[in-house]
Amino acid sequence: MKAFQIQEFGQDGLRMAEVPAPEPGYGEVLVDLKAASLNYRDLLMVEGLYDGRMPLPLIPLSDGAGVVSKLGEGVTGLKVGDRVAGAFFQSWICGRYSHEKARGALGGPLPGTLAEQMVLRAEAAVPIPEHLTFEEAATLPCAGVTAWNALFAKDPLQPGESVLVQGTGGVSIFALQFAVAAGASVVVTSSSDEKLARAISLGAASGVNYRLHPHWGKDVRNLTGGGVDRVIEVGGAETLAQSLDAVRFGGRVEVIGVLSGVKAEVPTTMILHKAIEMRGIYVGSVEMFAAMNRAISTNNIQPVIGEVFGFEEAPKALRLLESAAHFGKIVIRVA
Ligand SMILES: NC(=O)c1ccc[n+]([C@@H]2O[C@H](COP(=O)([O-])OP(=O)(O)OC[C@H]3O[C@@H](n4cnc5c(N)ncnc54)[C@H](OP(=O)(O)O)[C@@H]3O)[C@@H](O)[C@H]2O)c1
């Protein structure tokens, strides 16, 4: 089968190759992939910045959707022809997160979705909502489940509450859509007024251009009468202090991303004076994926795809992600 492999770290080391088709073992299924989607993590993985000791060659990308084409022994609950997406963590089915559950991520260390076929654990091959195309469903496993976990897995967001989402990439646009569907009010930050207008057309109540307003935490407090209930913190080094400023007393900061770097100066006293709750998020479980899919079906949510590329164009798709010119998700059509 055809697959892209990271043969050496760096974007030039991402190459198409002919590799043996995988075979499903006990409790596993073979999936013919139809579409894959990109996450910021994939860029870090290709560059060797996620884990420079990750064994190569590696088929990258954690997210994809396709059709079950073969069942391994002992598989129940799935049949050939089912439309599924692979859970990011093949080993986190339900319950609390743990070190063991973190070991089974697709696209590093497990083979990823930038391939014509892949093997999934049957338990972690999640049926996709009927109203979604494969391209739409391919956006769900990492960005969608992360946004869902941040909003609903602990102290679920309540109607009438407010949420801040940063930028207009994959996680943030899912969080915007889920929060709007839940009856919350959303403030979005972006580097671009045009992207802010698109976010408002998706239901955001207001937006702040963080390039024009570098101290946007105060702007967000002014817009929301004292601060938001919850922040979807994807910016990292350059945004964490502003997020702590933007959240209300007793509010929550869901710590997710590192778009502007990993090392931040943290105003610790603000955390305790405002009694802010901070929680690290690492995608989520199959159980969360299934709960998210029920909400997507019930609310007829359509994932926002910025651009779709052909399989051979995967390196070009990665460059678009790196440029941050996209809005929502970037998808690669596999078949
Ligand atoms: N912990 C987890 O489980 C988990 C899961 C998924 C993702 N993540 C992390 O979350 C982050 C977002 O991932 P993603 O896949 O959604 O990324 P993405 O689609 O590449 O999002 C990029 C967008 O974020 C905005 N952005 C870039 N730098 C920013 C900054 N300094 N401040 C505010 N916004 C900024 C830009 O939007 P504008 O052009 O509108 O400004 C950019 O287009 C990444 O760091 C990723 O590694 C973590």
The ligand as an SDF file (V2000), in Angstrom:
LIG
                    3D

 48 52  0  0  0  0  0  0  0  0999 V2000
   -3.2490   18.7020   24.7460 N   0  0  0  0  0  0  0  0  0  0  0  0
   -3.9010   18.1240   23.7520 C   0  0  0  0  0  0  0  0  0  0  0  0
   -4.4900   17.0720   23.9050 O   0  0  0  0  0  0  0  0  0  0  0  0
   -3.9330   18.7810   22.4230 C   0  0  0  0  0  0  0  0  0  0  0  0
   -4.8080   18.3280   21.4200 C   0  0  0  0  0  0  0  0  0  0  0  0
   -4.8720   19.0270   20.2210 C   0  0  0  0  0  0  0  0  0  0  0  0
   -4.0560   20.1250   20.0320 C   0  0  0  0  0  0  0  0  0  0  0  0
   -3.1930   20.5010   21.0160 N   0  0  0  0  0  0  0  0  0  0  0  0
   -2.3510   21.6800   20.8790 C   0  0  0  0  0  0  0  0  0  0  0  0
   -3.2210   22.7990   20.7970 O   0  0  0  0  0  0  0  0  0  0  0  0
   -2.6740   23.7760   19.9350 C   0  0  0  0  0  0  0  0  0  0  0  0
   -3.6640   24.0440   18.8200 C   0  0  0  0  0  0  0  0  0  0  0  0
   -3.7490   22.8920   18.0020 O   0  0  0  0  0  0  0  0  0  0  0  0
   -4.5430   22.9250   16.6390 P   0  0  0  0  0  0  0  0  0  0  0  0
   -4.3090   21.6070   15.9850 O   0  0  0  0  0  0  0  0  0  0  0  0
   -5.9170   23.4250   16.8640 O   0  0  0  0  0  0  0  0  0  0  0  0
   -3.6900   24.0290   15.8640 O   0  0  0  0  0  0  0  0  0  0  0  0
   -3.9420   24.7450   14.4990 P   0  0  0  0  0  0  0  0  0  0  0  0
   -5.1400   24.2290   13.7920 O   0  0  0  0  0  0  0  0  0  0  0  0
   -2.6390   24.7100   13.7700 O   0  0  0  0  0  0  0  0  0  0  0  0
   -4.2690   26.2330   14.9820 O   0  0  0  0  0  0  0  0  0  0  0  0
   -3.4410   27.2670   14.6270 C   0  0  0  0  0  0  0  0  0  0  0  0
   -4.1590   28.6040   14.8580 C   0  0  0  0  0  0  0  0  0  0  0  0
   -3.9640   29.0400   16.1850 O   0  0  0  0  0  0  0  0  0  0  0  0
   -3.8330   30.4330   16.2210 C   0  0  0  0  0  0  0  0  0  0  0  0
   -2.5800   30.8430   16.8540 N   0  0  0  0  0  0  0  0  0  0  0  0
   -1.3210   30.6320   16.4650 C   0  0  0  0  0  0  0  0  0  0  0  0
   -0.4680   31.2080   17.3210 N   0  0  0  0  0  0  0  0  0  0  0  0
   -1.2190   31.7980   18.2750 C   0  0  0  0  0  0  0  0  0  0  0  0
   -0.9360   32.5630   19.4090 C   0  0  0  0  0  0  0  0  0  0  0  0
    0.3170   32.8600   19.7610 N   0  0  0  0  0  0  0  0  0  0  0  0
   -1.9750   33.0110   20.1570 N   0  0  0  0  0  0  0  0  0  0  0  0
   -3.2470   32.7050   19.8180 C   0  0  0  0  0  0  0  0  0  0  0  0
   -3.5640   31.9940   18.7440 N   0  0  0  0  0  0  0  0  0  0  0  0
   -2.5690   31.5480   17.9830 C   0  0  0  0  0  0  0  0  0  0  0  0
   -3.8730   30.9200   14.7760 C   0  0  0  0  0  0  0  0  0  0  0  0
   -5.1910   31.3930   14.5390 O   0  0  0  0  0  0  0  0  0  0  0  0
   -5.4420   32.8720   14.0030 P   0  0  0  0  0  0  0  0  0  0  0  0
   -4.8020   32.9020   12.6450 O   0  0  0  0  0  0  0  0  0  0  0  0
   -6.9090   33.0100   13.9980 O   0  0  0  0  0  0  0  0  0  0  0  0
   -4.7620   33.7990   14.9560 O   0  0  0  0  0  0  0  0  0  0  0  0
   -3.5870   29.6670   13.9760 C   0  0  0  0  0  0  0  0  0  0  0  0
   -4.1970   29.6630   12.7200 O   0  0  0  0  0  0  0  0  0  0  0  0
   -1.3240   23.2050   19.4730 C   0  0  0  0  0  0  0  0  0  0  0  0
   -0.2990   23.6650   20.3120 O   0  0  0  0  0  0  0  0  0  0  0  0
   -1.4920   21.7130   19.6370 C   0  0  0  0  0  0  0  0  0  0  0  0
   -0.2650   21.0490   19.8150 O   0  0  0  0  0  0  0  0  0  0  0  0
   -3.1170   19.8480   22.1950 C   0  0  0  0  0  0  0  0  0  0  0  0
  1  2  1  0
  2  3  2  0
  2  4  1  0
  4  5  1  0
  4 48  2  0
  5  6  2  0
  6  7  1  0
  7  8  2  0
  8  9  1  0
  8 48  1  0
  9 10  1  0
  9 46  1  0
 10 11  1  0
 11 12  1  0
 11 44  1  0
 12 13  1  0
 13 14  1  0
 14 15  2  0
 14 16  1  0
 14 17  1  0
 17 18  1  0
 18 19  2  0
 18 20  1  0
 18 21  1  0
 21 22  1  0
 22 23  1  0
 23 24  1  0
 23 42  1  0
 24 25  1  0
 25 26  1  0
 25 36  1  0
 26 27  1  0
 26 35  1  0
 27 28  2  0
 28 29  1  0
 29 30  1  0
 29 35  2  0
 30 31  1  0
 30 32  2  0
 32 33  1  0
 33 34  2  0
 34 35  1  0
 36 37  1  0
 36 42  1  0
 37 38  1  0
 38 39  2  0
 38 40  1  0
 38 41  1  0
 42 43  1  0
 44 45  1  0
 44 46  1  0
 46 47  1  0
M  CHG  2   8   1  16  -1
M  END
$$$$
